[in-house]
Amino acid sequence: MRLLNFIDGQWSEPVKGQYRNIYDPATGEPLWEVPRSTPEDLNQAVEAARAAFSSWRLVPGPKRGEILFRVGQLLLERKAELAAKMTQEMGKVLLEAEGDVQEGIDMAFYMAGEGRRSFGQTTPSELPNKFAMTVRDPIGVAGIITPWNFPMAIPTWKIFPALVMGNTVVFKPASETPRLAYELVRILEQAGMPAGTVNLVFGSGTEIGEALIHHPDVPLISFTGSNETGRHVAEVTGRELKRVSLELGGKNAIIVMDDADLDLAVDGIIWSAFGTTGQRCTACSRLIVQEGIYDVVRDRLKERIEKLTLGSGLNEKTDVGPLINKQAVEKVKKYIQIGKEEGAYLETGGDVPHDPGLASGHFFLPTLFTNVSMKMRIAQEEIFGPVLSMIKVKSLPEAIEANNQVTYGLSSSIFTRNVNAAFEAIRDLATGLIYINAGTIGAEIHLPFGGTRGTGNGHRESGTAALDFFSEWKAVYVDYSGRLQRAQIDD
Ligand code: NAD
């Protein structure tokens, strides 16, 4: 099967007619072909989006929302089939792929409702016979650049609020996961999005992503991906004074206190560290444990980790699917070596599996390091694989300090039965997401999502926070006094 770009309401071949193959990460089998677009394709998409903006911005919000309701219904009808395609292309186990699609469904219904809300403020004026209010204005063409690890959810976090606010979209999905992007845009088309409002251009980050962030007719960029790319996107867009939202990497920790419910904590750790094979931006890769229970937690984790089943995500018995590609396996291997050299103790894992049935996929054994100190690179850098590092601490303040001692600030969690400790943690953990007695993953779409410090640039996705990124506030003053009234001067 051959995927196509979607430009100005037409499914189009790339101008230069070049394609590349996408492979199943669990088996190495070729799946489908995807365009290798060039900046010419991208320019056409931006032109279509720019032209469509003049009419889309005037479509009433509730009507824009109605289309998103239909999108939500179509996603719901096709949930199982979309999840299976995601698993084939990206590797995560089916249950998690269904969760990824469900997030898109939730976002469609939530943002559809914003078509009727999009509330501003009405407020008194300091002068008599004067009325004051705020309204939201769309901005223009939104460039959407997404990673491969949430092939449905992340594009919907960006595209749906952009559209409901009245912007038009040029979408450049991750090179590794084009299929779900293609299906999502087909659904948007089917639901009735007018030609030019949503455009899809496949291609590499260095060619199509680069052309999108540089394009003078694209005033806002919503980017999720690695810190390295995000920094570059910030530099380019900063020079042009574009509006840019960056959601970047994580080095998230779970804290386990001596008084924690250990069964619950171990369940939360396994799910957060090895779900999606550790390839979530919110994955737990550091485990900060109070000294009294450190050995028990280690032993129980080791036992559970060694029982995890690796395999294709399509197989119901699989707990841990493959990594996305060969480079990801190499990166994880490199960090295993670094961890050993730094003096961490490898409790289990640390290698590719030697099962011949898994030889053609990008698998890596779930790994546990103990004896890890916060200075080590494995405790500081994002590995983005199934590797968990255990750090021992004496007290809650020490645990919080360890949590905050990384450049990232996405998610953190604490397991404790002590309500005072929980509230102290809520006050002092310096991350954008905090979980009490749950792992580091599991965000819901009506709350703001995003990280502090090195994880981003202060914007948030999801909830009403997303509307702020995709719209411009306009303050409106209506003076019905019939005379000149000077603010701050006249009584
Ligand atoms: P990546 O930075 O390699 O790629 C992300 C996107 O940027 C892709 O679409 C890619 O093609 C594009 N890109 C690459 N070079 C570009 C350039 N020069 N100009 C413009 N676009 C360019 O990241 P990835 O490997 O796809 O994703 C994994 C990373 O994403 C991890 O660091 C993970 O933590 C992060 N992530 C963050 C969040 C979050 O919400 N904070 C969510 C998911 C993933």
Residues whose N, C-alpha, C, O or C-beta is under 5 A from the ligand:
A	BS01	NAD	I145 T146 P147 W148 K172 P173 A174 S175 G203 S204 G205 T206 G209 E210 T224 G225 S226 N227 T229 E247 L248 G249 G250 C281 T455
